[in-house]
Amino acid sequence: MSSSDPKTENSTEKLGDSSPELGDSNSSEKLGDSSTVWKDPVESRGSYQPKEGGECSFCVFMKRGGCRESFTAWEVCMEEAEKNKEDIFTKCMEVNSALFKCMDAHSHYYHRVLSAEKAAAEQVKKEFEEEISEEEVAARKQAQG
């Protein structure tokens, strides 16, 4: 399924299976209700660690949503960049952008990932602005003598 429209990338979105941490398909969950599926990686401590099947729970979560192909392309790009000691930001910019466009199109499923990304970006911006302010103050003091 290689569709350029992120909304139709994976029409087989399924929430839940028989694994307790990802929900039970026999439960009354409605499609798009990820509140019982997502585990915050910070709160669950170590959820990025591979499970017995070899895949981390975050990866499983990402691949269960509508952006499986975009996420897989992102994983491959990241692995290649690391293996070849390339700059991941430059090499994977396009696949990263495609992944986020897809997640935006499927925000009902990926809303927690998108919220965490937004919070992280805001924190980086805040720290950058504080650093710039400190440098400006130091430059003004130096200019004044």
N, CA, C and O atoms as CSV, one atom per row, in Angstrom:
chain,resi,resn,atom,element,x,y,z
A,1,MET,N,N,0.815,-1.179,0.000
A,1,MET,CA,C,0.000,0.000,0.000
A,1,MET,C,C,0.858,1.241,0.000
A,1,MET,O,O,1.210,1.711,1.082
A,2,SER,N,N,1.209,1.790,-1.107
A,2,SER,CA,C,2.004,3.002,-1.097
A,2,SER,C,C,1.182,4.125,-1.672
A,2,SER,O,O,1.214,4.384,-2.875
A,3,SER,N,N,0.455,4.781,-0.817
A,3,SER,CA,C,-0.406,5.883,-1.195
A,3,SER,C,C,0.244,7.178,-0.771
A,3,SER,O,O,0.856,7.256,0.294
A,4,SER,N,N,0.115,8.187,-1.595
A,4,SER,CA,C,0.702,9.467,-1.231
A,4,SER,C,C,-0.219,10.262,-0.328
A,4,SER,O,O,0.212,11.261,0.248
A,5,ASP,N,N,-1.463,9.857,-0.184
A,5,ASP,CA,C,-2.403,10.536,0.690
A,5,ASP,C,C,-2.301,9.938,2.083
A,5,ASP,O,O,-2.660,8.778,2.284
A,6,PRO,N,N,-1.808,10.727,3.063
A,6,PRO,CA,C,-1.616,10.168,4.401
A,6,PRO,C,C,-2.907,9.699,5.046
A,6,PRO,O,O,-2.869,8.848,5.935
A,7,LYS,N,N,-4.061,10.233,4.622
A,7,LYS,CA,C,-5.315,9.820,5.226
A,7,LYS,C,C,-5.711,8.411,4.803
A,7,LYS,O,O,-6.486,7.749,5.493
A,8,THR,N,N,-5.180,7.950,3.667
A,8,THR,CA,C,-5.544,6.629,3.187
A,8,THR,C,C,-4.375,5.664,3.234
A,8,THR,O,O,-4.421,4.600,2.616
A,9,GLU,N,N,-3.342,6.019,3.951
A,9,GLU,CA,C,-2.138,5.193,3.978
A,9,GLU,C,C,-2.422,3.789,4.468
A,9,GLU,O,O,-1.924,2.819,3.896
A,10,ASN,N,N,-3.203,3.669,5.504
A,10,ASN,CA,C,-3.487,2.348,6.056
A,10,ASN,C,C,-4.939,2.339,6.491
A,10,ASN,O,O,-5.286,2.896,7.532
A,11,SER,N,N,-5.764,1.726,5.715
A,11,SER,CA,C,-7.188,1.742,6.023
A,11,SER,C,C,-7.576,0.670,7.025
A,11,SER,O,O,-8.756,0.513,7.337
A,12,THR,N,N,-6.609,-0.061,7.526
A,12,THR,CA,C,-6.914,-1.135,8.468
A,12,THR,C,C,-6.484,-0.775,9.874
A,12,THR,O,O,-5.884,-1.591,10.574
A,13,GLU,N,N,-6.791,0.451,10.294
A,13,GLU,CA,C,-6.459,0.837,11.663
A,13,GLU,C,C,-7.219,-0.059,12.622
A,13,GLU,O,O,-8.438,-0.193,12.522
A,14,LYS,N,N,-6.501,-0.669,13.545
A,14,LYS,CA,C,-7.140,-1.500,14.548
A,14,LYS,C,C,-6.576,-1.106,15.898
A,14,LYS,O,O,-5.369,-0.925,16.058
A,15,LEU,N,N,-7.440,-0.980,16.833
A,15,LEU,CA,C,-7.005,-0.704,18.192
A,15,LEU,C,C,-7.253,-1.947,19.016
A,15,LEU,O,O,-8.365,-2.471,19.066
A,16,GLY,N,N,-6.204,-2.404,19.657
A,16,GLY,CA,C,-6.360,-3.512,20.581
A,16,GLY,C,C,-6.108,-4.863,19.951
A,16,GLY,O,O,-6.341,-5.077,18.761
A,17,ASP,N,N,-5.635,-5.747,20.766
A,17,ASP,CA,C,-5.479,-7.153,20.442
A,17,ASP,C,C,-5.553,-7.892,21.753
A,17,ASP,O,O,-6.132,-7.385,22.713
A,18,SER,N,N,-4.998,-9.047,21.816
A,18,SER,CA,C,-5.098,-9.807,23.055
A,18,SER,C,C,-4.059,-9.422,24.088
A,18,SER,O,O,-4.103,-9.922,25.212
A,19,SER,N,N,-3.110,-8.537,23.738
A,19,SER,CA,C,-2.108,-8.154,24.727
A,19,SER,C,C,-2.701,-7.140,25.686
A,19,SER,O,O,-3.305,-6.162,25.246
A,20,PRO,N,N,-2.545,-7.347,26.983
A,20,PRO,CA,C,-3.189,-6.497,27.973
A,20,PRO,C,C,-2.749,-5.049,27.916
A,20,PRO,O,O,-3.555,-4.165,28.205
A,21,GLU,N,N,-1.487,-4.762,27.552
A,21,GLU,CA,C,-1.053,-3.374,27.574
A,21,GLU,C,C,-1.590,-2.579,26.398
A,21,GLU,O,O,-1.613,-1.350,26.452
A,22,LEU,N,N,-2.018,-3.243,25.343
A,22,LEU,CA,C,-2.526,-2.539,24.183
A,22,LEU,C,C,-4.031,-2.675,24.048
A,22,LEU,O,O,-4.594,-2.237,23.045
A,23,GLY,N,N,-4.675,-3.244,24.990
A,23,GLY,CA,C,-6.123,-3.355,24.952
A,23,GLY,C,C,-6.569,-4.717,24.467
A,23,GLY,O,O,-5.771,-5.488,23.933
A,24,ASP,N,N,-7.830,-5.011,24.651
A,24,ASP,CA,C,-8.392,-6.295,24.279
A,24,ASP,C,C,-9.407,-6.066,23.180
A,24,ASP,O,O,-10.302,-5.235,23.331
A,25,SER,N,N,-9.284,-6.785,22.077
A,25,SER,CA,C,-10.182,-6.577,20.951
A,25,SER,C,C,-11.618,-6.943,21.299
A,25,SER,O,O,-12.537,-6.565,20.572
A,26,ASN,N,N,-11.830,-7.657,22.373
A,26,ASN,CA,C,-13.180,-8.002,22.785
A,26,ASN,C,C,-13.802,-6.923,23.662
A,26,ASN,O,O,-14.964,-7.038,24.053
A,27,SER,N,N,-13.046,-5.883,23.972
A,27,SER,CA,C,-13.575,-4.822,24.820
A,27,SER,C,C,-14.494,-3.930,24.009
A,27,SER,O,O,-14.669,-4.130,22.807
A,28,SER,N,N,-15.077,-2.951,24.668
A,28,SER,CA,C,-16.017,-2.065,23.997
A,28,SER,C,C,-15.344,-0.815,23.457
A,28,SER,O,O,-16.009,0.203,23.269
A,29,GLU,N,N,-14.043,-0.866,23.203
A,29,GLU,CA,C,-13.340,0.285,22.656
A,29,GLU,C,C,-13.894,0.644,21.292
A,29,GLU,O,O,-14.259,-0.227,20.502
A,30,LYS,N,N,-13.952,1.943,21.028
A,30,LYS,CA,C,-14.383,2.416,19.725
A,30,LYS,C,C,-13.153,2.799,18.933
A,30,LYS,O,O,-12.152,3.234,19.502
A,31,LEU,N,N,-13.223,2.638,17.626
A,31,LEU,CA,C,-12.119,3.022,16.756
A,31,LEU,C,C,-11.783,4.478,17.004
A,31,LEU,O,O,-12.667,5.334,17.011
A,32,GLY,N,N,-10.520,4.756,17.207
A,32,GLY,CA,C,-10.086,6.125,17.434
A,32,GLY,C,C,-9.931,6.467,18.902
A,32,GLY,O,O,-9.343,7.501,19.217
A,33,ASP,N,N,-10.426,5.650,19.808
A,33,ASP,CA,C,-10.263,5.909,21.229
A,33,ASP,C,C,-8.976,5.255,21.681
A,33,ASP,O,O,-8.947,4.066,22.001
A,34,SER,N,N,-7.908,6.042,21.705
A,34,SER,CA,C,-6.610,5.478,22.056
A,34,SER,C,C,-6.300,5.632,23.535
A,34,SER,O,O,-5.181,5.346,23.961
A,35,SER,N,N,-7.258,6.073,24.319
A,35,SER,CA,C,-6.980,6.318,25.727
A,35,SER,C,C,-6.566,5.051,26.467
A,35,SER,O,O,-5.842,5.132,27.459
A,36,THR,N,N,-7.004,3.898,26.011
A,36,THR,CA,C,-6.611,2.665,26.681
A,36,THR,C,C,-5.445,1.990,25.987
A,36,THR,O,O,-4.950,0.966,26.458
A,37,VAL,N,N,-5.001,2.549,24.875
A,37,VAL,CA,C,-3.936,1.933,24.097
A,37,VAL,C,C,-2.590,2.544,24.425
A,37,VAL,O,O,-1.623,1.813,24.638
A,38,TRP,N,N,-2.501,3.839,24.471
A,38,TRP,CA,C,-1.238,4.550,24.613
A,38,TRP,C,C,-0.739,4.498,26.036
A,38,TRP,O,O,-1.496,4.709,26.984
A,39,LYS,N,N,0.535,4.217,26.177
A,39,LYS,CA,C,1.192,4.331,27.473
A,39,LYS,C,C,2.281,5.364,27.315
A,39,LYS,O,O,3.128,5.258,26.428
A,40,ASP,N,N,2.260,6.361,28.175
A,40,ASP,CA,C,3.271,7.398,28.116
A,40,ASP,C,C,4.633,6.774,28.370
A,40,ASP,O,O,4.829,6.106,29.385
A,41,PRO,N,N,5.600,6.991,27.437
A,41,PRO,CA,C,6.908,6.368,27.608
A,41,PRO,C,C,7.633,6.817,28.868
A,41,PRO,O,O,8.417,6.053,29.430
A,42,VAL,N,N,7.387,8.037,29.320
A,42,VAL,CA,C,8.026,8.517,30.540
A,42,VAL,C,C,7.399,7.834,31.748
A,42,VAL,O,O,8.100,7.364,32.644
A,43,GLU,N,N,6.065,7.786,31.762
A,43,GLU,CA,C,5.375,7.179,32.891
A,43,GLU,C,C,5.576,5.672,32.949
A,43,GLU,O,O,5.671,5.106,34.038
A,44,SER,N,N,5.641,5.017,31.803
A,44,SER,CA,C,5.767,3.564,31.804
A,44,SER,C,C,7.210,3.105,31.915
A,44,SER,O,O,7.470,1.903,31.977
A,45,ARG,N,N,8.149,4.033,31.941
A,45,ARG,CA,C,9.575,3.766,32.132
A,45,ARG,C,C,10.054,2.541,31.361
A,45,ARG,O,O,9.842,1.398,31.765
A,46,GLY,N,N,10.696,2.821,30.256
A,46,GLY,CA,C,11.289,1.736,29.504
A,46,GLY,C,C,10.382,1.155,28.444
A,46,GLY,O,O,10.672,0.078,27.923
A,47,SER,N,N,9.298,1.823,28.104
A,47,SER,CA,C,8.413,1.251,27.101
A,47,SER,C,C,9.059,1.247,25.722
A,47,SER,O,O,8.552,0.596,24.808
A,48,TYR,N,N,10.165,1.959,25.557
A,48,TYR,CA,C,10.873,1.929,24.290
A,48,TYR,C,C,11.734,0.682,24.173
A,48,TYR,O,O,12.253,0.380,23.099
A,49,GLN,N,N,11.886,-0.034,25.260
A,49,GLN,CA,C,12.722,-1.224,25.240
A,49,GLN,C,C,12.013,-2.330,24.467
A,49,GLN,O,O,10.799,-2.494,24.584
A,50,PRO,N,N,12.768,-3.086,23.681
A,50,PRO,CA,C,12.157,-4.174,22.915
A,50,PRO,C,C,11.485,-5.197,23.824
A,50,PRO,O,O,11.993,-5.533,24.894
A,51,LYS,N,N,10.355,-5.673,23.381
A,51,LYS,CA,C,9.649,-6.740,24.085
A,51,LYS,C,C,10.214,-8.067,23.589
A,51,LYS,O,O,11.149,-8.085,22.789
A,52,GLU,N,N,9.655,-9.164,24.057
A,52,GLU,CA,C,10.145,-10.474,23.640
A,52,GLU,C,C,10.095,-10.631,22.130
A,52,GLU,O,O,10.985,-11.254,21.552
A,53,GLY,N,N,9.085,-10.087,21.483
A,53,GLY,CA,C,8.943,-10.185,20.035
A,53,GLY,C,C,9.957,-9.344,19.291
A,53,GLY,O,O,10.041,-9.427,18.065
A,54,GLY,N,N,10.730,-8.533,20.001
A,54,GLY,CA,C,11.788,-7.751,19.388
A,54,GLY,C,C,11.408,-6.328,19.051
A,54,GLY,O,O,12.272,-5.553,18.641
A,55,GLU,N,N,10.147,-5.952,19.205
A,55,GLU,CA,C,9.746,-4.604,18.850
A,55,GLU,C,C,9.270,-3.850,20.088
A,55,GLU,O,O,8.539,-4.398,20.914
A,56,CYS,N,N,9.685,-2.599,20.210
A,56,CYS,CA,C,9.287,-1.794,21.361
A,56,CYS,C,C,7.793,-1.480,21.286
A,56,CYS,O,O,7.206,-1.470,20.204
A,57,SER,N,N,7.192,-1.227,22.431
A,57,SER,CA,C,5.755,-0.963,22.461
A,57,SER,C,C,5.409,0.325,21.724
A,57,SER,O,O,4.326,0.426,21.147
A,58,PHE,N,N,6.310,1.317,21.730
A,58,PHE,CA,C,6.063,2.540,20.968
A,58,PHE,C,C,5.978,2.222,19.478
A,58,PHE,O,O,5.099,2.730,18.783
A,59,CYS,N,N,6.890,1.383,18.989
A,59,CYS,CA,C,6.885,1.002,17.567
A,59,CYS,C,C,5.611,0.248,17.220
A,59,CYS,O,O,5.015,0.481,16.169
A,60,VAL,N,N,5.197,-0.648,18.092
A,60,VAL,CA,C,3.961,-1.395,17.874
A,60,VAL,C,C,2.794,-0.422,17.796
A,60,VAL,O,O,1.954,-0.524,16.902
A,61,PHE,N,N,2.742,0.523,18.733
A,61,PHE,CA,C,1.679,1.525,18.734
A,61,PHE,C,C,1.674,2.310,17.429
A,61,PHE,O,O,0.629,2.471,16.799
A,62,MET,N,N,2.833,2.795,17.028
A,62,MET,CA,C,2.916,3.603,15.807
A,62,MET,C,C,2.460,2.814,14.582
A,62,MET,O,O,1.806,3.363,13.695
A,63,LYS,N,N,2.801,1.550,14.533
A,63,LYS,CA,C,2.464,0.730,13.363
A,63,LYS,C,C,1.014,0.265,13.360
A,63,LYS,O,O,0.504,-0.163,12.325
A,64,ARG,N,N,0.356,0.343,14.490
A,64,ARG,CA,C,-1.053,-0.054,14.542
A,64,ARG,C,C,-1.969,1.039,14.022
A,64,ARG,O,O,-3.107,0.764,13.642
A,65,GLY,N,N,-1.496,2.257,14.000
A,65,GLY,CA,C,-2.305,3.360,13.511
A,65,GLY,C,C,-2.252,3.441,11.994
A,65,GLY,O,O,-1.743,2.538,11.330
A,66,GLY,N,N,-2.774,4.513,11.461
A,66,GLY,CA,C,-2.859,4.694,10.017
A,66,GLY,C,C,-1.563,5.089,9.350
A,66,GLY,O,O,-1.537,5.282,8.135
A,67,CYS,N,N,-0.490,5.217,10.103
A,67,CYS,CA,C,0.781,5.701,9.547
A,67,CYS,C,C,1.871,4.637,9.575
A,67,CYS,O,O,3.052,4.956,9.711
A,68,ARG,N,N,1.484,3.400,9.449
A,68,ARG,CA,C,2.448,2.294,9.484
A,68,ARG,C,C,3.555,2.472,8.447
A,68,ARG,O,O,4.737,2.359,8.772
A,69,GLU,N,N,3.173,2.751,7.199
A,69,GLU,CA,C,4.169,2.865,6.131
A,69,GLU,C,C,5.100,4.056,6.357
A,69,GLU,O,O,6.310,3.944,6.161
A,70,SER,N,N,4.543,5.185,6.767
A,70,SER,CA,C,5.376,6.364,7.032
A,70,SER,C,C,6.330,6.113,8.187
A,70,SER,O,O,7.496,6.505,8.131
A,71,PHE,N,N,5.838,5.459,9.238
A,71,PHE,CA,C,6.688,5.173,10.386
A,71,PHE,C,C,7.794,4.195,10.012
A,71,PHE,O,O,8.941,4.368,10.424
A,72,THR,N,N,7.460,3.177,9.241
A,72,THR,CA,C,8.459,2.197,8.812
A,72,THR,C,C,9.528,2.866,7.953
A,72,THR,O,O,10.714,2.575,8.105
A,73,ALA,N,N,9.117,3.763,7.049
A,73,ALA,CA,C,10.081,4.500,6.220
A,73,ALA,C,C,10.978,5.364,7.098
A,73,ALA,O,O,12.176,5.478,6.838
A,74,TRP,N,N,10.410,5.972,8.137
A,74,TRP,CA,C,11.183,6.792,9.068
A,74,TRP,C,C,12.193,5.926,9.818
A,74,TRP,O,O,13.353,6.309,9.965
A,75,GLU,N,N,11.753,4.753,10.293
A,75,GLU,CA,C,12.659,3.837,10.998
A,75,GLU,C,C,13.837,3.439,10.116
A,75,GLU,O,O,14.986,3.466,10.558
A,76,VAL,N,N,13.553,3.071,8.876
A,76,VAL,CA,C,14.596,2.650,7.938
A,76,VAL,C,C,15.578,3.790,7.705
A,76,VAL,O,O,16.791,3.580,7.714
A,77,CYS,N,N,15.058,4.994,7.496
A,77,CYS,CA,C,15.918,6.156,7.264
A,77,CYS,C,C,16.819,6.420,8.464
A,77,CYS,O,O,18.014,6.672,8.304
A,78,MET,N,N,16.255,6.363,9.655
A,78,MET,CA,C,17.034,6.609,10.868
A,78,MET,C,C,18.128,5.557,11.038
A,78,MET,O,O,19.264,5.885,11.380
A,79,GLU,N,N,17.784,4.302,10.800
A,79,GLU,CA,C,18.770,3.223,10.932
A,79,GLU,C,C,19.901,3.384,9.922
A,79,GLU,O,O,21.071,3.197,10.257
A,80,GLU,N,N,19.546,3.736,8.672
A,80,GLU,CA,C,20.567,3.933,7.636
A,80,GLU,C,C,21.478,5.108,7.982
A,80,GLU,O,O,22.696,5.028,7.822
A,81,ALA,N,N,20.878,6.198,8.457
A,81,ALA,CA,C,21.666,7.377,8.813
A,81,ALA,C,C,22.639,7.054,9.942
A,81,ALA,O,O,23.808,7.434,9.883
A,82,GLU,N,N,22.167,6.364,10.958
A,82,GLU,CA,C,23.042,5.995,12.072
A,82,GLU,C,C,24.145,5.054,11.616
A,82,GLU,O,O,25.306,5.223,11.987
A,83,LYS,N,N,23.781,4.065,10.812
A,83,LYS,CA,C,24.753,3.082,10.330
A,83,LYS,C,C,25.839,3.750,9.486
A,83,LYS,O,O,27.014,3.399,9.592
A,84,ASN,N,N,25.446,4.709,8.650
A,84,ASN,CA,C,26.385,5.387,7.752
A,84,ASN,C,C,26.966,6.665,8.355
A,84,ASN,O,O,27.673,7.414,7.680
A,85,LYS,N,N,26.657,6.909,9.644
A,85,LYS,CA,C,27.135,8.095,10.360
A,85,LYS,C,C,26.787,9.385,9.606
A,85,LYS,O,O,27.614,10.287,9.468
A,86,GLU,N,N,25.534,9.445,9.120
A,86,GLU,CA,C,25.033,10.620,8.418
A,86,GLU,C,C,24.202,11.458,9.380
A,86,GLU,O,O,23.762,10.977,10.425
A,87,ASP,N,N,23.996,12.702,9.018
A,87,ASP,CA,C,23.158,13.590,9.808
A,87,ASP,C,C,21.699,13.167,9.632
A,87,ASP,O,O,21.150,13.265,8.534
A,88,ILE,N,N,21.076,12.698,10.710
A,88,ILE,CA,C,19.710,12.187,10.612
A,88,ILE,C,C,18.708,13.279,10.252
A,88,ILE,O,O,17.714,13.011,9.577
A,89,PHE,N,N,18.961,14.494,10.693
A,89,PHE,CA,C,18.016,15.573,10.423
A,89,PHE,C,C,17.978,15.920,8.946
A,89,PHE,O,O,16.910,16.160,8.383
A,90,THR,N,N,19.146,15.945,8.323
A,90,THR,CA,C,19.213,16.246,6.897
A,90,THR,C,C,18.707,15.069,6.079
A,90,THR,O,O,17.874,15.236,5.189
A,91,LYS,N,N,19.210,13.890,6.380
A,91,LYS,CA,C,18.862,12.701,5.598
A,91,LYS,C,C,17.378,12.358,5.691
A,91,LYS,O,O,16.766,11.983,4.691
A,92,CYS,N,N,16.802,12.481,6.866
A,92,CYS,CA,C,15.440,11.990,7.095
A,92,CYS,C,C,14.386,13.094,7.163
A,92,CYS,O,O,13.264,12.850,7.607
A,93,MET,N,N,14.735,14.297,6.729
A,93,MET,CA,C,13.802,15.416,6.825
A,93,MET,C,C,12.491,15.135,6.086
A,93,MET,O,O,11.412,15.409,6.612
A,94,GLU,N,N,12.582,14.594,4.880
A,94,GLU,CA,C,11.373,14.349,4.091
A,94,GLU,C,C,10.496,13.258,4.699
A,94,GLU,O,O,9.279,13.421,4.781
A,95,VAL,N,N,11.097,12.151,5.126
A,95,VAL,CA,C,10.281,11.080,5.710
A,95,VAL,C,C,9.720,11.508,7.065
A,95,VAL,O,O,8.622,11.096,7.437
A,96,ASN,N,N,10.459,12.326,7.798
A,96,ASN,CA,C,9.963,12.849,9.067
A,96,ASN,C,C,8.752,13.748,8.825
A,96,ASN,O,O,7.749,13.662,9.533
A,97,SER,N,N,8.860,14.606,7.819
A,97,SER,CA,C,7.749,15.489,7.472
A,97,SER,C,C,6.526,14.682,7.045
A,97,SER,O,O,5.404,14.985,7.452
A,98,ALA,N,N,6.744,13.658,6.229
A,98,ALA,CA,C,5.637,12.807,5.781
A,98,ALA,C,C,4.984,12.094,6.964
A,98,ALA,O,O,3.761,11.960,7.017
A,99,LEU,N,N,5.800,11.641,7.907
A,99,LEU,CA,C,5.268,10.962,9.088
A,99,LEU,C,C,4.392,11.912,9.900
A,99,LEU,O,O,3.301,11.532,10.324
A,100,PHE,N,N,4.855,13.142,10.121
A,100,PHE,CA,C,4.060,14.080,10.910
A,100,PHE,C,C,2.796,14.511,10.184
A,100,PHE,O,O,1.765,14.722,10.824
A,101,LYS,N,N,2.850,14.644,8.867
A,101,LYS,CA,C,1.632,14.954,8.104
A,101,LYS,C,C,0.625,13.824,8.260
A,101,LYS,O,O,-0.570,14.063,8.435
A,102,CYS,N,N,1.111,12.607,8.195
A,102,CYS,CA,C,0.238,11.447,8.358
A,102,CYS,C,C,-0.347,11.410,9.767
A,102,CYS,O,O,-1.542,11.170,9.937
A,103,MET,N,N,0.489,11.649,10.777
A,103,MET,CA,C,-0.012,11.632,12.156
A,103,MET,C,C,-1.039,12.737,12.364
A,103,MET,O,O,-2.019,12.540,13.082
A,104,ASP,N,N,-0.828,13.899,11.745
A,104,ASP,CA,C,-1.826,14.966,11.826
A,104,ASP,C,C,-3.147,14.516,11.203
A,104,ASP,O,O,-4.222,14.790,11.737
A,105,ALA,N,N,-3.052,13.820,10.061
A,105,ALA,CA,C,-4.255,13.327,9.394
A,105,ALA,C,C,-4.966,12.263,10.226
A,105,ALA,O,O,-6.173,12.069,10.081
A,106,HIS,N,N,-4.235,11.579,11.088
A,106,HIS,CA,C,-4.787,10.540,11.962
A,106,HIS,C,C,-4.652,10.963,13.425
A,106,HIS,O,O,-4.337,10.145,14.289
A,107,SER,N,N,-4.890,12.229,13.689
A,107,SER,CA,C,-4.655,12.773,15.029
A,107,SER,C,C,-5.538,12.130,16.097
A,107,SER,O,O,-5.189,12.158,17.277
A,108,HIS,N,N,-6.664,11.558,15.707
A,108,HIS,CA,C,-7.503,10.872,16.693
A,108,HIS,C,C,-6.751,9.703,17.326
A,108,HIS,O,O,-7.002,9.364,18.482
A,109,TYR,N,N,-5.849,9.096,16.597
A,109,TYR,CA,C,-5.068,7.968,17.108
A,109,TYR,C,C,-3.745,8.431,17.713
A,109,TYR,O,O,-3.336,7.943,18.767
A,110,TYR,N,N,-3.076,9.376,17.045
A,110,TYR,CA,C,-1.725,9.792,17.426
A,110,TYR,C,C,-1.706,11.049,18.301
A,110,TYR,O,O,-0.644,11.647,18.473
A,111,HIS,N,N,-2.837,11.463,18.853
A,111,HIS,CA,C,-2.898,12.737,19.569
A,111,HIS,C,C,-1.894,12.842,20.719
A,111,HIS,O,O,-1.369,13.927,20.967
A,112,ARG,N,N,-1.621,11.770,21.410
A,112,ARG,CA,C,-0.669,11.863,22.531
A,112,ARG,C,C,0.761,12.036,22.045
A,112,ARG,O,O,1.545,12.752,22.668
A,113,VAL,N,N,1.105,11.395,20.952
A,113,VAL,CA,C,2.445,11.569,20.382
A,113,VAL,C,C,2.597,13.008,19.906
A,113,VAL,O,O,3.624,13.643,20.143
A,114,LEU,N,N,1.568,13.516,19.233
A,114,LEU,CA,C,1.611,14.889,18.731
A,114,LEU,C,C,1.681,15.892,19.883
A,114,LEU,O,O,2.404,16.885,19.795
A,115,SER,N,N,0.942,15.642,20.952
A,115,SER,CA,C,0.978,16.528,22.126
A,115,SER,C,C,2.350,16.525,22.779
A,115,SER,O,O,2.858,17.574,23.174
A,116,ALA,N,N,2.949,15.349,22.892
A,116,ALA,CA,C,4.285,15.247,23.494
A,116,ALA,C,C,5.313,15.967,22.630
A,116,ALA,O,O,6.192,16.652,23.152
A,117,GLU,N,N,5.208,15.817,21.324
A,117,GLU,CA,C,6.126,16.495,20.401
A,117,GLU,C,C,5.974,18.011,20.514
A,117,GLU,O,O,6.967,18.738,20.531
A,118,LYS,N,N,4.737,18.481,20.590
A,118,LYS,CA,C,4.483,19.918,20.712
A,118,LYS,C,C,5.063,20.450,22.028
A,118,LYS,O,O,5.681,21.514,22.046
A,119,ALA,N,N,4.868,19.725,23.111
A,119,ALA,CA,C,5.398,20.141,24.412
A,119,ALA,C,C,6.923,20.183,24.389
A,119,ALA,O,O,7.528,21.102,24.941
A,120,ALA,N,N,7.541,19.198,23.757
A,120,ALA,CA,C,9.005,19.171,23.662
A,120,ALA,C,C,9.511,20.347,22.834
A,120,ALA,O,O,10.504,20.978,23.197
A,121,ALA,N,N,8.842,20.643,21.734
A,121,ALA,CA,C,9.241,21.771,20.884
A,121,ALA,C,C,9.100,23.090,21.638
A,121,ALA,O,O,9.952,23.970,21.519
A,122,GLU,N,N,8.032,23.227,22.409
A,122,GLU,CA,C,7.836,24.445,23.199
A,122,GLU,C,C,8.921,24.592,24.260
A,122,GLU,O,O,9.386,25.703,24.515
A,123,GLN,N,N,9.327,23.496,24.876
A,123,GLN,CA,C,10.386,23.529,25.885
A,123,GLN,C,C,11.712,23.945,25.262
A,123,GLN,O,O,12.436,24.762,25.831
A,124,VAL,N,N,12.035,23.391,24.100
A,124,VAL,CA,C,13.275,23.752,23.403
A,124,VAL,C,C,13.252,25.233,23.041
A,124,VAL,O,O,14.251,25.932,23.209
A,125,LYS,N,N,12.118,25.710,22.546
A,125,LYS,CA,C,11.985,27.126,22.184
A,125,LYS,C,C,12.185,28.012,23.416
A,125,LYS,O,O,12.885,29.022,23.350
A,126,LYS,N,N,11.574,27.634,24.529
A,126,LYS,CA,C,11.697,28.402,25.769
A,126,LYS,C,C,13.155,28.469,26.219
A,126,LYS,O,O,13.655,29.538,26.570
A,127,GLU,N,N,13.837,27.313,26.208
A,127,GLU,CA,C,15.241,27.274,26.621
A,127,GLU,C,C,16.116,28.097,25.684
A,127,GLU,O,O,17.041,28.774,26.132
A,128,PHE,N,N,15.830,28.043,24.395
A,128,PHE,CA,C,16.585,28.818,23.418
A,128,PHE,C,C,16.388,30.314,23.666
A,128,PHE,O,O,17.350,31.083,23.654
A,129,GLU,N,N,15.133,30.721,23.891
A,129,GLU,CA,C,14.844,32.132,24.151
A,129,GLU,C,C,15.518,32.605,25.437
A,129,GLU,O,O,16.011,33.732,25.490
A,130,GLU,N,N,15.547,31.770,26.466
A,130,GLU,CA,C,16.222,32.130,27.713
A,130,GLU,C,C,17.719,32.288,27.488
A,130,GLU,O,O,18.341,33.203,28.029
A,131,GLU,N,N,18.294,31.401,26.695
A,131,GLU,CA,C,19.722,31.471,26.390
A,131,GLU,C,C,20.047,32.741,25.609
A,131,GLU,O,O,21.041,33.412,25.886
A,132,ILE,N,N,19.208,33.063,24.639
A,132,ILE,CA,C,19.412,34.284,23.848
A,132,ILE,C,C,19.305,35.507,24.752
A,132,ILE,O,O,20.106,36.434,24.638
A,133,SER,N,N,18.326,35.514,25.645
A,133,SER,CA,C,18.154,36.642,26.563
A,133,SER,C,C,19.382,36.830,27.439
A,133,SER,O,O,19.829,37.957,27.653
A,134,GLU,N,N,19.930,35.732,27.948
A,134,GLU,CA,C,21.134,35.813,28.779
A,134,GLU,C,C,22.309,36.365,27.975
A,134,GLU,O,O,23.086,37.175,28.482
A,135,GLU,N,N,22.438,35.928,26.730
A,135,GLU,CA,C,23.522,36.419,25.875
A,135,GLU,C,C,23.347,37.900,25.561
A,135,GLU,O,O,24.325,38.648,25.522
A,136,GLU,N,N,22.097,38.330,25.336
A,136,GLU,CA,C,21.834,39.741,25.068
A,136,GLU,C,C,22.181,40.600,26.274
A,136,GLU,O,O,22.774,41.668,26.123
A,137,VAL,N,N,21.821,40.147,27.467
A,137,VAL,CA,C,22.133,40.885,28.690
A,137,VAL,C,C,23.644,40.993,28.855
A,137,VAL,O,O,24.161,42.063,29.179
A,138,ALA,N,N,24.348,39.898,28.635
A,138,ALA,CA,C,25.808,39.907,28.758
A,138,ALA,C,C,26.432,40.835,27.719
A,138,ALA,O,O,27.386,41.551,28.024
A,139,ALA,N,N,25.906,40.831,26.504
A,139,ALA,CA,C,26.438,41.699,25.448
A,139,ALA,C,C,26.192,43.165,25.780
A,139,ALA,O,O,27.057,44.007,25.535
A,140,ARG,N,N,25.029,43.481,26.333
A,140,ARG,CA,C,24.722,44.865,26.712
A,140,ARG,C,C,25.655,45.335,27.826
A,140,ARG,O,O,26.155,46.459,27.791
A,141,LYS,N,N,25.885,44.470,28.812
A,141,LYS,CA,C,26.782,44.829,29.910
A,141,LYS,C,C,28.185,45.079,29.389
A,141,LYS,O,O,28.854,46.022,29.810
A,142,GLN,N,N,28.627,44.233,28.474
A,142,GLN,CA,C,29.965,44.383,27.914
A,142,GLN,C,C,30.048,45.663,27.082
A,142,GLN,O,O,31.073,46.344,27.105
A,143,ALA,N,N,28.998,45.993,26.359
A,143,ALA,CA,C,28.994,47.194,25.527
A,143,ALA,C,C,28.988,48.459,26.383
A,143,ALA,O,O,29.534,49.487,25.981
A,144,GLN,N,N,28.375,48.384,27.558
A,144,GLN,CA,C,28.309,49.538,28.446
A,144,GLN,C,C,29.625,49.765,29.177
A,144,GLN,O,O,29.856,50.831,29.748
A,145,GLY,N,N,30.447,48.792,29.151
A,145,GLY,CA,C,31.755,49.010,29.741
A,145,GLY,C,C,32.018,48.191,30.879
A,145,GLY,O,O,33.095,48.283,31.469
